[in-house]
């Protein structure tokens, strides 16, 4: 896919008052998350962790956009607030 930066950022964990790791650096095609040695292209971030976000897992594309399975994965972590980044060019719907 052409999008260079998209992330699901989770905050306000129900049972444990933890914040999601911060995005430590962001540039076209590279994103670093505080506390991780991995450089992501796209990632999911939640209190206590992060992982690469491979759009092929759920069929996410610029259009129709983020799929319910992507949201479900992070919502099951017990979050109250979910922030979905739309990418550097805001191309993700």
N, C-alpha and C positions, 0 to 999 in steps of 0.2 A: 504494500500500500504506500501511497505517497505521503501520508501524514507523518510528521516527524516527532511530535510530542503530544501524547494524550495520556491522561492519568485519571484514575479514580482515587480521590482523596477522602479518606474516612476520618471523621472526628466524633467526639462526644460518645464514647464507648459506654454502654449502659452500666455494666457491673463493675468496671475498673476505671477510675478517673485517670485515664492516660490520654495523651495527645498522639496523633499520628506523627511519624517521623517527618521532619521538614524536607522540602526539596532544597538540597544544598547548592546545586547549580543546574542551570538550564540553558542550553544552546541548541541550535538546529541539529536534530539527530542524536542528541545526547542529554540524558538527565541523570543526575546523581542524587541519591536519597541519603540523608543523614543516617549514619550508623551502618551503611551498606558499602561494600567494596565494588558492587556491580554497577556498571554504566548501562542504563536502560535506554531503549528507544521509546517504548510505551510501558507504563507500569501501573500497578494497583498498589495503593498505600493504605494502611490501616494501623490503628494503635498496636504496636508491637511487631510490625512487619511490613514487608513489601515483596512484590514479585513482578516478573516480566508479564506484560499483558500481550498475549498473542491473539490477535483478532480472529485468526482462523479457528480457534477453539469454539467460538460461538457464532461465527458468521457476521461479526461486526464489520461494517464498512462505512465509508463517509455517509452514504445514504443507503439504508434507512437509519443508520446510526448505532448507538450503543444498544445491545440486545438485553432482554430481561435476564438472561443467564449471567451476564456480567454483573448486573446490579444484585442479583440474588446471592452470588458468591460473597460479596462484601457485606451485604445486609445481614447475612447469617452470622457475621462476626459480632452482632448485637449493637450496631451503631444507631445513633439517632439522627445524624446529619451526614448526607452523602453529597460530595461535590464532584461533578464530572467536568473535567477540562475538555475543551473542544479543539485543542491543538493550536499551533502557532498561527495558522491562518484561519482558525475557527471554522474549519471545513467539516468537522464531525457534527452530525445532526443529533 
